[in-house]
Amino acid sequence: MIAARAAALMVVSALTSPALADPDFEAAANAPRVVQAATARSGCLPDYADPIAERPCQLARFGTVGTFDGRTFDYVRYAFTTEGGGSMGGRVLLFERIGNNQLRILFVPENIGGPFSDPKFIKTPSKTLLLFPGYDTGTGNFNRERLYVRHKRAWRLADTASWLDALAKRLPKDLRALQGIYPDYRRMTAATPLWRPGSGKASPESGHASIRLAWRGDEVVLQSVSVRRR
């Protein structure tokens, strides 16, 4: 499977309150939901920085996602050192700035299987999106991103995986997609190499698919696919 089917769409909380209804909000119930900005900038927040494979957490980046509806949103990205002194990708937290130089913690995507990178807003003519890019570090290179759709004062978790089932049915029977597909949600397009059944990822690619996507509510759906053989 290219990726597991997305969970059922769930309403997450409005930006004026913590995202406690978010299934990806991975933190203890008693972990603080509001922190001082200076504290978030200075290092890993202990309640959100459990070691990975006994590797200590390091603050890799503190940045600003942007301003939306008069509110400004920041994020931190944590990294974890390897045995050789390198850095593994790690957890990302999203904050909303509130008064008294404080930050409200909104999202904490779960961190099992691979890292997340810097979150970003995507504005299209019809929707405002919040994307947490992510991928699996294993051999499958699965797409593990989280995508949220803005609805008035709340965000909904988008279904970004169900369309892959439709893609598998639309491809020629002698071709398949093996690795993660990373759509461009601004243009609603995607692309992927194709392989013959039974061939490994190291085998020469047997084709290429150009994909057009569309929205149906909060679900990404397959609109068309064009296959070029090799």
ABEGO torsion letter per residue (X at the ends): XABBBBBBBBBBBBAABBBAABAABBBBAABBABBBAAAAAAEBBAAAABBBGGBBBBBABBBBAEBBGGBBBBBBBBBBBBAAGBBBBBBBBBBBBBBGGBBBBABBBBABGEBBBBBBBBBBAABBBBBBBBBBABAAGBBABBBBBBBEABBBBBBAAAAAAAAAAABBAABBBABBBBBBAAAGBBBBBBBBBGBBAABBBAEBBBBBBBBBEABBBBABBBBBBX
